[in-house]
């Protein structure tokens, strides 16, 4: 029997499939600036480190002077369209039903909190989480461990009683930095980038058994 008492989830690629809406807003932004659009695969590879990094990567080094204007255009468009095609990863609702009676649950994402809250409310899973922390909620984003330390302190837990679940190298790294367990979801939109998680799953239906095995 392990000592896990809390489960923290990443958002994009872990709880939700938001690729289409992100790509639509990125390419809308690029069109407004008469810049070449990006493919869905490219945009997915840019996700995971917050809106600013997403836009910087989408612009490319030659066009970084457009960053401030791009952020304004993207934020307005995405704010209006972030729930158009975004869906839950298969099995998430039933998974959260199972976990909510057994663990403290939280979302820690690098996505801006205003988008995060709107999406979770729209998809009707916001009520499962005791805490929802966006990339602009605290003083730093993942892989800085500030959010995990904040939750550990608030819940009076040691970090080794917490598991971080995500689909991106940033999620593994923040777990390592915080001293908590990590589970990597390999069918999300991110990559492990050579980092090793405590467990790897290809389906969210395997998460409960993976937590039990830690």
C-alpha positions as CSV (number, residue, x, y, z in Angstrom):
1,X,0.0,0.0,0.0
2,X,1.4,3.4,-1.0
3,X,1.1,6.7,0.9
4,X,-0.4,8.8,-2.0
5,X,-3.0,11.2,-0.7
6,X,-3.3,13.7,-3.6
7,X,-3.3,13.7,-7.4
8,X,-2.3,16.7,-9.4
9,X,-3.3,16.8,-13.1
10,X,-1.8,18.8,-16.0
11,X,-4.6,20.2,-18.3
12,X,-3.8,20.3,-22.0
13,X,-3.2,16.8,-23.4
14,X,-3.9,15.2,-20.0
15,X,-7.5,16.1,-19.0
16,X,-8.5,17.8,-22.3
17,X,-7.8,17.7,-26.0
18,X,-7.5,21.3,-26.8
19,X,-5.3,21.1,-29.9
20,X,-7.9,22.2,-32.5
21,X,-9.0,25.3,-30.6
22,X,-5.3,26.3,-29.9
23,X,-4.4,25.8,-33.5
24,X,-7.4,27.8,-34.7
25,X,-6.4,30.8,-32.5
26,X,-2.7,30.6,-33.2
27,X,-3.4,30.6,-37.0
28,X,-5.9,33.4,-36.7
29,X,-3.3,35.4,-34.9
30,X,-0.7,34.7,-37.6
31,X,-3.1,35.6,-40.4
32,X,-3.8,39.0,-38.8
33,X,-0.1,39.7,-39.0
34,X,0.3,38.3,-42.5
35,X,2.6,35.6,-41.3
36,X,2.6,32.0,-42.5
37,X,0.3,29.6,-40.6
38,X,1.5,26.6,-38.6
39,X,0.4,22.9,-38.9
40,X,-1.6,21.2,-36.1
41,X,1.5,19.0,-35.4
42,X,3.7,22.1,-35.1
43,X,1.3,23.8,-32.7
44,X,0.9,20.7,-30.6
45,X,4.7,20.6,-30.2
46,X,4.7,24.2,-28.9
47,X,2.1,23.5,-26.2
48,X,3.0,23.0,-22.5
49,X,4.9,26.0,-21.3
50,X,2.2,28.7,-21.3
51,X,0.7,31.1,-23.8
52,X,3.8,33.3,-24.2
53,X,6.0,30.4,-25.1
54,X,3.3,29.1,-27.5
55,X,3.2,32.4,-29.3
56,X,7.0,32.9,-29.4
57,X,7.4,29.4,-30.9
58,X,4.6,30.0,-33.4
59,X,6.0,33.3,-34.5
60,X,9.5,31.9,-34.9
61,X,12.7,33.8,-34.2
62,X,12.4,36.1,-37.2
63,X,9.1,37.6,-36.0
64,X,9.5,37.9,-32.2
65,X,9.0,41.7,-32.5
66,X,5.3,40.9,-33.0
67,X,5.0,39.2,-29.6
68,X,3.0,41.8,-27.6
69,X,0.6,42.3,-30.4
70,X,0.3,38.6,-31.0
71,X,-0.5,37.9,-27.4
72,X,-3.3,40.5,-27.5
73,X,-4.8,39.0,-30.7
74,X,-4.5,35.4,-29.5
75,X,-5.9,36.0,-26.0
76,X,-9.0,37.7,-27.3
77,X,-9.7,35.1,-29.9
78,X,-8.9,32.1,-27.8
79,X,-10.9,33.5,-24.9
80,X,-13.9,33.6,-27.3
81,X,-13.3,30.2,-28.9
82,X,-11.4,28.0,-26.3
83,X,-14.4,25.7,-25.9
84,X,-15.5,25.4,-29.5
85,X,-13.9,22.0,-30.2
86,X,-12.1,21.2,-26.9
87,X,-13.2,17.9,-25.4
88,X,-12.3,15.7,-22.5
89,X,-9.7,13.0,-22.9
90,X,-11.6,9.7,-23.1
91,X,-12.5,8.2,-19.7
92,X,-11.7,11.4,-17.7
93,X,-15.2,11.9,-16.2
94,X,-15.4,8.3,-14.8
95,X,-11.8,8.5,-13.7
96,X,-12.4,11.7,-11.7
97,X,-15.5,10.1,-10.2
98,X,-13.3,7.2,-8.9
99,X,-10.5,9.3,-7.7
100,X,-12.5,12.1,-6.0
101,X,-13.6,9.9,-3.2
102,X,-10.1,8.7,-2.4
103,X,-7.7,11.6,-3.0
104,X,-7.3,15.3,-2.9
105,X,-7.4,16.5,-6.6
106,X,-5.9,19.6,-8.2
107,X,-5.1,21.0,-11.7
108,X,-1.7,22.6,-12.2
109,X,-1.3,24.0,-15.7
110,X,0.8,26.6,-17.4
111,X,-2.3,27.8,-19.3
112,X,-3.7,31.1,-18.1
113,X,-6.2,30.7,-15.3
114,X,-9.0,32.6,-17.1
115,X,-8.9,30.0,-19.9
116,X,-8.4,27.1,-17.6
117,X,-11.4,27.9,-15.4
118,X,-13.7,28.6,-18.4
119,X,-12.8,25.3,-20.0
120,X,-13.1,23.2,-16.8
121,X,-16.5,24.8,-16.1
122,X,-17.7,24.2,-19.7
123,X,-16.7,20.6,-19.6
124,X,-18.3,20.2,-16.1
125,X,-15.3,18.8,-14.3
126,X,-14.3,21.9,-12.3
127,X,-16.1,20.6,-9.2
128,X,-13.8,17.6,-8.9
129,X,-10.8,19.8,-7.9
130,X,-10.0,21.3,-4.6
131,X,-7.5,23.6,-6.3
132,X,-7.1,24.9,-9.8
133,X,-3.8,26.6,-10.4
134,X,-3.0,28.3,-13.7
135,X,0.2,29.6,-15.1
136,X,-0.5,33.1,-13.8
137,X,-1.8,32.1,-10.3
138,X,1.5,31.9,-8.5
139,X,4.9,33.4,-8.9
140,X,6.2,30.9,-11.4
141,X,5.1,28.2,-13.8
142,X,6.0,24.5,-14.2
143,X,8.7,23.1,-14.0
144,X,9.2,25.4,-11.1
145,X,7.8,23.4,-8.1
146,X,6.1,26.4,-6.4
147,X,2.6,25.1,-7.2
148,X,3.2,21.7,-5.8
149,X,4.9,23.1,-2.7
150,X,2.0,25.5,-2.2
151,X,-0.5,22.6,-2.4
152,X,1.6,20.4,-0.1
153,X,1.7,23.2,2.5
154,X,-2.1,23.9,2.1
155,X,-3.0,20.3,2.5
156,X,-0.4,19.5,5.2
157,X,1.2,16.8,3.0
158,X,4.7,15.8,2.2
159,X,5.5,16.0,-1.5
160,X,6.1,12.2,-1.6
161,X,2.4,11.8,-0.8
162,X,1.5,13.6,-4.1
163,X,1.5,12.3,-7.6
164,X,1.8,14.5,-10.7
165,X,0.1,13.3,-13.8
166,X,0.9,14.8,-17.2
167,X,1.8,14.4,-20.8
168,X,4.7,16.7,-21.1
169,X,8.4,16.7,-20.0
170,X,7.5,19.8,-18.0
171,X,5.2,17.6,-15.8
172,X,7.8,15.1,-15.2
173,X,10.4,17.8,-14.4
174,X,8.1,19.6,-12.0
175,X,7.5,16.4,-10.1
176,X,11.2,15.7,-9.9
177,X,11.9,19.2,-8.8
178,X,9.2,19.0,-6.1
179,X,10.1,15.5,-4.9
180,X,6.7,13.9,-5.8
181,X,5.8,10.9,-7.8
182,X,5.2,11.2,-11.5
183,X,2.9,9.4,-14.0
184,X,3.4,10.2,-17.7
185,X,0.5,10.0,-20.1
186,X,2.1,8.9,-23.3
187,X,-1.0,9.5,-25.6
188,X,-1.2,13.2,-24.9
189,X,0.3,15.9,-27.1
190,X,3.6,16.3,-25.3
191,X,6.8,14.3,-25.1
192,X,8.9,13.0,-22.3
193,X,12.1,14.4,-23.9
194,X,14.3,11.8,-22.3
195,X,13.0,12.3,-18.8
196,X,11.9,9.2,-16.8
197,X,8.6,9.2,-14.9
198,X,7.8,6.7,-12.1
199,X,5.0,5.2,-14.3
200,X,4.0,5.5,-17.9
201,X,0.4,4.9,-19.1
202,X,-1.1,4.9,-22.6
203,X,-4.7,5.1,-21.4
204,X,-6.3,7.1,-18.6
205,X,-8.2,3.9,-17.7
206,X,-4.8,2.6,-16.3
207,X,-4.3,5.6,-14.0
208,X,-5.9,4.1,-10.9
209,X,-3.9,0.9,-11.0
210,X,-0.7,2.9,-11.7
211,X,-1.3,5.1,-8.7
212,X,-1.9,1.9,-6.6
213,X,1.4,0.5,-7.8
214,X,3.5,3.4,-6.7
